[in-house]
Amino acid sequence: LRQALMPTLEALYRQDPESLPFRQPVDPQLLGIPLWSLSRCCDYRRRVSEMREMQFLWL
């Protein structure tokens, strides 16, 4: 399945090279974003309840 999907994913990446920052999971602790600010400002955890990243396709 991975080999079958790889050409499609590579074509999508070439179409939108600016999507590079969005291809990796977001780690608020690593980025130094306090969890209280996430809940008060943008409700990140509530709005993004099911995080789906392209990284899982590489497994």
C-alpha positions in Angstrom: 0.0 0.0 0.0 2.8 2.4 0.9 4.5 1.8 -2.5 1.2 2.4 -4.3 0.5 5.7 -2.5 4.0 7.1 -2.6 3.9 8.6 -6.1 0.6 10.3 -5.3 2.0 11.8 -2.0 5.2 13.0 -3.8 3.1 14.6 -6.5 1.0 16.4 -3.8 4.2 17.6 -2.1 5.5 19.0 -5.3 2.3 20.8 -6.0 2.4 22.6 -2.6 5.9 23.0 -1.3 4.7 25.6 1.3 2.9 22.8 3.1 6.2 21.6 4.6 5.6 23.0 8.1 2.2 21.2 8.2 3.6 17.8 7.4 4.9 17.1 10.9 2.9 16.8 14.1 2.6 19.8 16.3 4.1 19.5 19.8 3.1 22.6 21.8 5.5 21.6 24.7 8.4 21.4 22.3 7.5 24.8 20.8 7.1 26.3 24.3 3.4 27.1 23.9 1.8 26.9 27.4 -1.2 24.7 27.5 -3.2 27.4 29.2 -2.7 29.7 26.3 -3.9 27.0 23.9 -7.1 26.5 25.9 -7.8 30.3 26.4 -6.8 31.6 23.0 -7.6 29.2 20.3 -9.0 26.0 21.9 -6.4 24.0 19.9 -7.0 20.8 21.8 -10.8 21.1 21.5 -10.8 22.0 17.8 -8.1 19.5 16.8 -9.5 16.5 18.7 -8.3 13.9 16.2 -4.9 14.8 15.0 -4.1 13.3 11.6 -0.7 13.8 10.2 1.0 12.5 7.1 3.7 11.0 9.4 1.4 8.1 10.2 1.4 7.1 6.5 5.2 6.6 6.7 5.0 3.8 9.3 
